[in-house]
């Protein structure tokens, strides 16, 4: 028999993955060109050419025994971590060193590492709905407790009044994700400043440390000149989790990093804990080839103009059909209000037209659906007449 905890996780397995698998089934039945799959945030813009070049050069020039072996530190190669620190310092005016960087198996691996390092059973982790549903599973892995802040469906900025009320002596961490999955909203500097002030106040009130975890896989995907605040500059107890999955279109390579600044409480112990957690969670170290690749490509970016065209086309097309949604400032998702209260029913109806979308309840925000527009432009263009048929069904 599998564990009780896993029984529950299997029963509530990812709706995103389930919809993606349904898309594969429909594509086999009707042809991929006749299926409009907006379920999975899987980048369809190729990695920059420099990534391929770096891989070839590294494989040709590096000693394969060393390259494919374990790293001396579970935190990763010293030179790679220093290069990441230098890049961040140049971009954001920070003062990081290699000791502040732990290379991770993507952002998900990084989140598991930091939560493993921080949480005792019963510790609370605060999240702002709508939020990436795996946060609940990651927290549950270490016997923590998720505390949800309900969504502000007008702006999708955090409800800071409710946030302040729900913080408690048991609060160990707060996770923010900006640009946000699933809304595409960027939390404003004003929002971050107010959030930081609340955290400072509550730390003093409770006599505890509350860690702000900034989950940033979409940092480089921001449109119209929108600035994404770098959170270590606003609150001392901030840890940053980053992934190259989206910025370099490398989701399957599983490479990212954690930043644990010196200003964080017990930073030396926390960095040591992250190093050990990387090992005992079974990662051992982040993929070695990919560490070297991202070091060579820290200044490279995916061409987001492709996503921007998709964003404009899908957003404007759906608005013209009468659907309600906030225009995303970043990432590659639209969060659309369901025309009926039960958004799962709406998702099921959409499947009649071979449109695959994800229910908002998967993100702690029922009544909405998420659409990932990291798809071929032609998919969006060809889907809009089907969305029109879907809209007519609800008029």
N, C-alpha and C positions, 0 to 999 in steps of 0.2 A: 504493500500500500504506500502511496506517496504521502508526504507530510500534509497535515491539516492546513498549514499555511499555503502550501502549493495547490491544494485542492481549491481553495478560495481564489487564488491567482489564476488558475486555469479556467475556472468558471467565469471569471471576469476578464478574460484575456482581451488584448487590445482590439477595440473596434476598428482602428485604423488598419491594422494588419488583416483583419477579417474582411474588410471592404476591398483591400488590395488583392487578396486571394480571390474574392468574388469577381474582380475585374479580370483576372487571368482566366477564370472559368468562362466568363462572357466573351472574352476575346477569342478563345478557342472555338466558341460556338458561332459567333456572328462575324468574326474578323476584327482585328485590332482597330482598324480604321472606323469601325462602327460602334466602338465603345469609348465613352468619355469619362476617363478615370481621373478624378480630382482628389483621390483619397490620401496618397502618400507624399510626404515632403521629400521626394527623392530628386535631387538636382538633375535637370536634363541639359544643362549647359556644360560643355566639356571642360575639363581642367585646362588651365593655361598651358600653352605649349612648353613653357619653361619647366613645368612639372615633369613632363615626359623627358625632356633634355636632361634634367637633373638626375632622374632615375638611371638613365643610360650611363651618364658620366660616373655616378657613384658606383654602379655595379661594375663598370669597366676599370675604375681606378683604385677602389678600396680593397683591402685585404679581406676576402670573403669569410675567413675564419673569425676575424674581428667584427666585421659588419653584421654577420648573422648570429653572433654570440650574445650572451647576456651583457648588459651594461654593468659597469663597476658599481653604480648606485642604482637602486630601484627607481629613483627619481628621474633617471635618464642620463644621456650624455652631458657632461659638464659644458662642453662648447656649445651644444644646442641650447641648453637652458640659459646660458649667458647671452647668446644671440637673441633669444626671445625677450629676455629682460632688456637688452639694449634697444630693441625695436620698440617695446612699450614705452621706455623712457623717452625716446625720441618723439613718439607720437603724442604722448599724453602728459609729458612733464613729470613723470614719476621717478622714483629712485630705487628701482629693483635691481637685484643681483641674482646670480644663478641659484643661490640658496633659497630664493623666494619662489622658484619655479619647480613644479613637478610635472613631467611629461606624462600624459594619461592616454588611456584607450578611448579616445573621443571624449565629448562632454559628458556622456552618460557614465563612462568609467570614472571620470573626474568627480562627478556628483556622488557616486557610490563611495569613492575614496574619502571624500571630505565628510560625508555623513557617517561613515564607519568610524572616522577619527573623532567625531564630536559627540555622537549620541549615546546616552545611557537609556535603558528601558524606561518608557514613559515620558521622555523628553518630547516637547512639542515643536513641530516645524510648521510655520505659518506660510500659507500660499495664497495668492490673489487670483480668484476665479475671474475669467477662465484661465486655466493653467494646464501645462503638459501633464497628461494623466499619469505618466510613469513616476512623477514625483511621489505619488502615494505609495507605489510599490517599492521605490527606493527607500523611502522612510520606513516602511513596514519591514523591510529586510533587516533593520537594526532595532526593531521593536520601539520605534518612535511613533508619535501620534500626529497625524495631519490636522491642522486647524485651518479651515477655509474662511477667507474673507469674500463675502458675496460680491457679485459683479455690479459695476456701474454701467448699465447697458446704454447710457447716453454717450459716454466718452471712453469707456473701458480703461480709464486711469484708475489706480487703486483707491478704494474707499478708506481714507485715512482715519476718519472718525471711528468706524467699526474696527479698524486695525488697532487703534490705540486701546480700545475697550477689551479686545480679545488677547492682548499680550498678557502674560502671566509669569509668575516665578518659574514655571516649568518651560517657558519658551527658550529654546536653545538656538534656533536658527530661523531665518526668514529667507525664502527663495523669491527672487525677482527674475523675470525673463523679459528683456527688452533689447531690440524689437521682439514683440511678443508672438508666441505661437499659442493660440490660433488667430489672434485678431490683427496682427501686423502693426499694432500701436506701439509707439515709442514713448516711454515714460519721460515726461518733461523734466528739465532741471529743477523747476519749482517743486514738482512732486517729489523728486529725490531729496531735495533739501528738507522738505517737511517730514518725509519719512525718516531721514537721518536724525532730525531733532527729536522725534518721538522715541526713537530707539535709545538715544543718549539719555533722555529723561527717564525711561523705564529701566535702563541699566542701573541708574543711580537709585531709583525707587526700590528695586528688588535686590540690589546688591549682587547682581549676577552679570555674566557676559552673554550678550545676544549677538550671534554672528549673522551677518548679512551675506548671503550667497548669491552672487550675480551670475546667472546662467546665460552665456553670450554666444551661442552658435550662429546667430543672425546679425552680429554686430556690423559686419561689412555690407549687409544688404539693407541700405537705407536710401530713400528716394527724395528728390526735390530739395536737396541740400539740408535735409534734417540732420541735426547733430544728436548723437547718442552719448549721453553723459557717461564718463568713466567713474565708476562708483567708489573706488578706493580714495578718491579725492574729496569725498563728502562724509565718509564715516570710517573711523579707524578700524573697526572690527569687520572689515569686508574681505571676503574671499571671492576670487573670480574664476569661473570655469569657462574655458574656451574650447572650440572645436574648429578644425579646418574642413569639416564636412561640407559646409556651404560656401565658405569664402574661397576655397580652392576646388570645390566640387569633388571631394574625396570621401563620401560617407562610408563606403565599404572598407576604406583603409584604416579607419578607427584611430585617428591621431588628434590629440588636443593637449591642453595643459591646464594646471591649476596655478593661480597666483595667490600666495599667502604672504602678504607684506610683513615687514618687521613691526609695523604699528599694531598688528593684530595681537590681542592678548595671548600670552604664552606662545608667541609665534615660533620660537625655537622648538618647543615641544610639539606644536601642531605640525610643523614641517617634518619633524622626525616621524610623527604618527602617520602622516600621509605617505611617507616613504615606505613604512612598514605595511600600511594598509594596501598599498599597491601590490606588495608581495603576497600577503596572506589572502587577498581576494582572488588570487590565482592569475592576475595580470602579469606578475613578476616585473616586467617593465613594458613601457609602450613600444610598439613595433620599431625596430632599430632602423630599417631602411627608411621608413617614413619620417623618423626623427631627422635624419640627414636631409631628406627631400625638403621638408618644410623649412629647415634652416636656410637652404639655398633659395627658397621661394617666399621669404617673409614679406617681401615688397610686392609680390604678385597678387593680382585680384581677378576673380571671375568677372566677366563682362555682364554687369547687371542690367544693361540696357535691354537685353532680351527679356528678362523678368519684368522690367518696367513696361515694355510694350504689352506683355500679357496682362499685367495689372490694369492698365488703362482700358484695354479691350474688354476684359471680363467685367470689370467694375462698371464701366459705362453701359455695356450691353445688358447687364442684369438690372441696373437702375432704370433703364428705358423700358424694361419689361415689368417694372413695378416692384421688384424685390428691394428690401431695405438692408443696407449694410454700411458700415463705416469705411471710409477709404483708407487702406493700409499705408502707413508711412515707411514700413520696412518688412523684412522677411518675404515670404511668397505665399501668403494665405489671405483669403477673404473670409470674414465671419459674417454670415448672412442670416437674417431673421427668418425663421420658418413661418410660412403663411398659416400654419396651424400650431396649436400649443404643443402637440406631441411631435417633436421634430423627427423622431424615429419613424413615425408613419410617413412623414414627408420624404425621408431618405428611401424608404421602401417604394413609395410611389415613383420617385425619380429613377429607380432601377428599371421601371417599365420602359423608360426611354434610354436605357443603357447609360444613365448618368450615375456616377458613383461619388457620393459625398459622405462626410462623417458627422454623426450627431454631436451636438454641442454638449450633451450630458457626459460625453467622454472627457470633456475638459472642465467639468463642474459648472456648466452653464447651459441648462436645458432651454429649449425654445429657439436655438440657433443651430446652424450647420457650418462646418468648415470645408472650404474648397481650396486645394493646393493648386496654384497656377504655375508651378514649375513643370509645365507640360509643353508639348509642341504647340506653336502658335496656331497651326491648322486645327488642332484639337479644340481650341477655344472657339475659333471661327465656326467650325462645323457643329459644335455643341450648342451654340446660341439658338438656332431654330428648334432644337429639342427642348431647351429651356423655355422657349416661347410656348411650346405645346404643354409643357409642365405647368407654366403659369396659367394658361387658359383653364386647366383642370381645376384650379383653385379660385377662379374668379366667380 
